[in-house]
Amino acid sequence: MPYGVKKWVTVFGKIRIDLPVDDIPKSWYNITPDLPEPCPPPLNPRTKAPAGLEDLWFFPKNLIAQEISTERFIPIPEEVREAMAKMSRPTPIFRATRLERYLNTPAEIYFKYEGISPLGSHKGNTAIAQAYFNKKEGTERLITETGAGQWGTALSLACMFFDLKCTVFMTRASHDQKPYRRTLMELYGAEVHASPSNMTEFGKKLLSEKPNHPGSLGVAISEAIETVRKDPTSKYSLGSVTNFVLLHQTVIGQEARMQMEAVDKKPDFVIGCVGGGSNYAGLCYPFIYDQMNGKLNAEFIAVEPKAVPSFTRGTYTYDFGDTAGMTPLFPMYTVGHNFVTPPIHAGGLRYHGKAPSMSVLVKNKVIKAVAVGQYEIFEAGKIMSRYEGVVPAPESAHAVCAAIDIARRCKETNEKKVILFNLSGHGLLDLGGYGEFLDGRLVNNCEPKELALSDLPNISKT
Ligand SMILES: *Cc1c(COP(=O)(O)O)cnc(C)c1O
């Protein structure tokens, strides 16, 4: 155990567990070689053959190498560790003692607080790594799309750190609803376009048909990829779902493991919210590694919104990674790429699919999935705000909600369990949603009657 850990733990009475900055992990943990069954490869949508380098032309080769790597540990470059230190890594774990008292539960509740980053969420962990590896490969400009804005914000600053230009296509609906997000990205040096835009042929076509088109993530991805195709100095960047993004997030769980060890606790429950899967994979994969090696006996719980229930109601099959049908096909739990997501406030959880590696773990019952509703998560966010002072992002409030449920169950059964959850980001730029909740204007009926499972790509039917 590192000396610094014990020292800090004693000082803060086990309520706040900090690691010294030198303990930022030195490698990422790749779960690929440890999966209970191999993850099937992505496929070329036309030939249905395993996707090759040319199918992933919009990513740099060094990130593709990480995507398909079977090495268990991948070293983190010093420049990346240094930039992560600027983003408040290592992040603290807090014990939610006031929340425990409010719930009157015998359970102990701990949360890893990723919202402490100046970017407000965990997304900087991969943004920094992607900017670094792109710079090394000679990329001059990164292009991406953003819905809620957290990803665009993280990539903007990461590009600034590594001297890259950054272009962000932001869905017009969010762009108009959340002008502060745009300002933040521009402050961090990015060029931001409301999508559909006049910058691309696709955008121009949509605007000529419908001048006030609200946009969608699918449209923004199409615009981003068209722009990458036209500028050979540029590459595309993604904030979730791919193996390399999940890999970069494993700093979260490696730190958490050291922190829990420092107070001699082993979690009985490891919980996180899941959009594409990156923050939760980041927390739980290192613990799953311990579990597979007989050092832990925990329950792993992935929390998704009832509005986008790919784990709990969707199907495990090959589907497009994007709504526009331009990417390779990935093996994953999905609600169908044509699914029209209800307009929930947790914008980061609106993606139609789940990361392939996490899908394998859910399919094999290593991870259990639960779904919660929009009203419940805002209620949990309110409790978290009032008793711990932390306003969770609506995405993160899904994890808070599940943790509170379990703590309440522990009260009924009088079990002294240890609950650990990831608080992936703060909600200080999501106060619009909290306002609706407090005023009683929140739309709660977001459960879709039907999913879009009838028009999945053909491979699933062969
Ligand atoms: C983007 C985001 C998520 C969802 O993405 P994952 O890849 O599943 O982590 C969750 N929480 C916050 C705060 C986000 O910004």
The ligand as a MOL file (V3000), in Angstrom:
LIG
                    3D

  0  0  0     0  0            999 V3000
M  V30 BEGIN CTAB
M  V30 COUNTS 15 15 0 0 0
M  V30 BEGIN ATOM
M  V30 1 C -21.3110 10.9540 -21.2790 0
M  V30 2 C -21.6650 10.7500 -19.8750 0
M  V30 3 C -22.1740 9.5200 -19.4020 0
M  V30 4 C -22.4940 8.3630 -20.2820 0
M  V30 5 O -21.4610 7.8250 -21.0260 0
M  V30 6 P -20.7030 6.4870 -20.6190 0
M  V30 7 O -19.8120 6.2440 -21.7800 0
M  V30 8 O -21.7190 5.4010 -20.4340 0
M  V30 9 O -19.9690 6.7800 -19.3750 0
M  V30 10 C -22.4190 9.3940 -18.0470 0
M  V30 11 N -22.2220 10.4110 -17.1920 0
M  V30 12 C -21.7470 11.6130 -17.6060 0
M  V30 13 C -21.5430 12.6920 -16.6030 0
M  V30 14 C -21.4470 11.8180 -18.9580 0
M  V30 15 O -20.9640 12.9960 -19.3570 0
M  V30 END ATOM
M  V30 BEGIN BOND
M  V30 1 1 1 2
M  V30 2 1 2 3
M  V30 3 2 2 14
M  V30 4 1 3 4
M  V30 5 2 3 10
M  V30 6 1 4 5
M  V30 7 1 5 6
M  V30 8 2 6 7
M  V30 9 1 6 8
M  V30 10 1 6 9
M  V30 11 1 10 11
M  V30 12 2 11 12
M  V30 13 1 12 13
M  V30 14 1 12 14
M  V30 15 1 14 15
M  V30 END BOND
M  V30 END CTAB
M  END
